[in-house]
Amino acid sequence: MRARTAILCSVADQGVAALTNILVLVAAARLSTVADFARFSAVYLVFTVLLGVSGAYTGQPLVLRRGAGEDVRGACRSAVVFTVVAAAALGGLLAAVCLLVPGDTARALVMLGLVLPVVLGQDALRYAFSTLQQPHLALCGDLLRLACVLGALSVQGYGATPARLVLVWGLSALPALVLSAALLHRSTAGTGLLLRPMLMRGHLGRRFVVEFGVGNATSQLAVLGLGAVGNPLLVGALRGATTLFGPLNVLFTSATSFGPPLLGRIGDERRLVRATAGLAAVLAATAALWATALALLPERAGHELLGDTWPAAAALLPATGSQYAAMAAGTCGLLALRMLDPRTTLSIQVVFSLTAVALMAGGYVLGGVPGAAWGLCLGSLCKAAATWTRVARLRRGAQGAERTVSADALPSAP
């Protein structure tokens, strides 16, 4: 497949996947009371963390592979099988534990455990198609999932419990899982199934999971923690504001998860860094324009999107919009580091993700929910500055090495 076509299909696939997630949250907000949407958002946030862990452990190492030989095709097949098996084990444990806990949130977590192999398996197939440079197949599966989830949620009535919504949402991905698995089987039939390498100590996914844990999951779990000990509506407000920026998440996910196979075609490191820097500028400008458009949205239209959650989410738009502009720069900086040297990003993720959590907590103490949102924004800005500083140092080091080698290679004067 030509590079331009692959890029268009990859971005379109991410757009459909993100649109599905957005519409799920919008539908849940419209079908639920404020309290029930906060519970659903908390469970969906748990799923988001598990989805990120799965992608970091199996998906991100997979897309860094080059070529399309039998070993790559076998790795794709193995990654999907590993994800489904691990999700089934983890989901069963989650459901068993939460059965013993009372409350609507616990019941929704039970349903999440039951559908976890379906939703994580379908996501793993998207990574496999990206690695095989067949993003059009991932797009077919995600279009089917979008149609199924819209159909399933459209027949639910107002006041549906969080547990019911989670179950309906999860099972709606089953047809897409079956279709995508059949398409992958055609491309990987006859290849070996190697699960042991993904459990070995040298597996790169372990490092990526740590990066995700301190990078993304830490802040999301901190939101849950503040919601538990402080204001429970904090989770719904922040989740509602984040939902409005779903189209930006499309582009961020495309860049970090599915960009490496495309950027890998750029042989020169200088051109690669320039490409990611240009992408960062475009994404930051897009975030600013999107935030402006949301700020000008009429209140009636906002209520149509998020129902009773709209006022709380609208109050966070300036902070969340600024955060996404900073995230655009940071995301592309991490992408450049991942392509230059994937082992250089862990320290940045650890230091500045924990810094963001501290800033969010401090902001909440000083200014409530808006203060927490501005704290997250400041944390994202610090991380973006750190990533590009590291990129510049790597490039200077590489250029210095090139000059040294060139000088040493010159023949000595007679």
Sequence and secondary structure as in RCSB ss.txt:
>XXXX:A:sequence
MRARTAILCSVADQGVAALTNILVLVAAARLSTVADFARFSAVYLVFTVLLGVSGAYTGQPLVLRRGAGEDVRGA
CRSAVVFTVVAAAALGGLLAAVCLLVPGDTARALVMLGLVLPVVLGQDALRYAFSTLQQPHLALCGDLLRLACVL
GALSVQGYGATPARLVLVWGLSALPALVLSAALLHRSTAGTGLLLRPMLMRGHLGRRFVVEFGVGNATSQLAVLG
LGAVGNPLLVGALRGATTLFGPLNVLFTSATSFGPPLLGRIGDERRLVRATAGLAAVLAATAALWATALALLPER
AGHELLGDTWPAAAALLPATGSQYAAMAAGTCGLLALRMLDPRTTLSIQVVFSLTAVALMAGGYVLGGVPGAAWG
LCLGSLCKAAATWTRVARLRRGAQGAERTVSADALPSAP
>XXXX:A:secstr
  HHHHHHHHHHHHHHHHHHHHHHHHHHHHHS HHHHHHHHHHHHHHHHHHHHHIIIIIHHHHT  S SHHHHHH
HHHHHHHHHHHHHHHHHHHHHHHTTS SHHHHHHHHHHHHHHHHHHHHHHHHHHHHTT HHHHHHHHHHHHHHHH
HHHHT  TT  HHHHHHHHHHTTHHHHHHHHHHHHHHHTT     GGGGSTT HHHHHHHHHIIIIIHHHHHHHH
HHHHS THHHHHHHHHHHHTHHHHHHHHHHHHHSHHHHTT   HHHHHHHHHHHHHHHHHHHHHHHHHHHTS HH
HHHHHHGGGHHHHHTTHHHHHHHHHHHHHHHHHHHHHHHH TTSSHHHHHHHHHHHHHHHHHHHHHHHHHHHHHH
HHHHHHHHHHHHHHHHHHHHHHHHHHHHHHHHHHS    
